[in-house]
Amino acid sequence: MNVSVEIVTEEAQVGLMCVCGNCHPTATVYRDDPHYKRHDRRLANGPCCCGRFFAIGDTVEVAQKRADELAARLGKRLAPNGYTFETQQIVLPWGDEIIAIVADLC
């Protein structure tokens, strides 16, 4: 599953086509608010109905922390065997790079 940029204004919406085929999870990146100080941090998470998800951040550490938090919340009921994580770099239309951590079911 690959995350890609879909919409660009002062923000970019990134999303992926989940392998379950039922959902199109998305997350929002703000050009002038990379740490989500003015926006809700949940917008940095793209959960799917099947339990797979991705989380974004301006560093690997931030993205992984968000992914770990979402895995703890979703995993109890949607991923009893846990998750495998894949790290991806995404170049935003305005030139910055972010990190996406994609979580797949074990």
N, C-alpha and C positions, 0 to 999 in steps of 0.2 A: 504494500500500500504506500503510495507516495503522496505527500502533502504538497499542494501547489497554491499559488496566489490566484485569487479569483476576482476580487473587486478592489479597486484602488480609488481613494479620495484622500482625505487627510488621515485615513485609516486604510488598512488592507485586511480583507477577509481571506483567511487561508482555510482550506478544507481538503478532505480526502473522500474518495469513494470507498466506503467500507466493503470488505470482502463478503459481508453477510448479504449485501445487495439491497438492504432495506433502508439504510440511512445514509445521509451525507453530512457527517459532523463538520462543524466549522468553528473557528476561533477568530477573534479580532485583534489586530495589532494596530496601535496608535502611534503615528509618526512622532508626535510631541509628548507621548506619555508611555515610554517603554517599560516603566516599572508599575504601571496601573495605579498611580497615585490619585488620579482624578476619575478613573473608571473602575468598574468592578473587576476584580482579579479572576472571577469565574469566567469572564470572557476570554481568558487565555486557555481554556479547556474546551476540547471538542469531544464530548462523549457520544457513543453510539448506543442504540437500543439493545444491542447484543452483548454489551460489556466492553467491547474494544474502545479505544479512545486515543487521542493525542493531546499533549500539553505543550505549550510554547513558552519560551523565555528568551531574554537577551543573552543569557549564558547557559552553558550545559547544566551548571549547578541549579540555577533557578528553574529551568525546564524540568529537571529530574525531581526537584522538590515538589513541584506541582503534580508531576506524574505519580510520585509516591503517595501524595495525599489523596489523589483521585483513586488510585489503586486500592488504598485502604478503605475508602468509602464504597466503591463499587464492587470490589472483589469478594466481599462476604456473601453477596447474593448472586452475582453474575459471573464470577471467575473463581470457583472453588479450588481449582488447580493452580491459580496464580497467573502471572503475566510474564511474557518475554518483552524486552524493550529494545527498540531500534532508534538510534539517534540520526537525525537528518539536519543539514544546514539548509536554510532557505534565504535566498537573496530577495529582499523586498524591492519594490519598484523605485524607491528613493535611494537605494544603494546600501542600506544597512542590512546586516545579516542577523537572523534569529535562529534559534535552535528549536526543533520539534522532537519530542520524545513520543514515538508511536508505541502503544501497548497492544500486543496481540495476546489472545488467550493461549495458555499452555495446553 
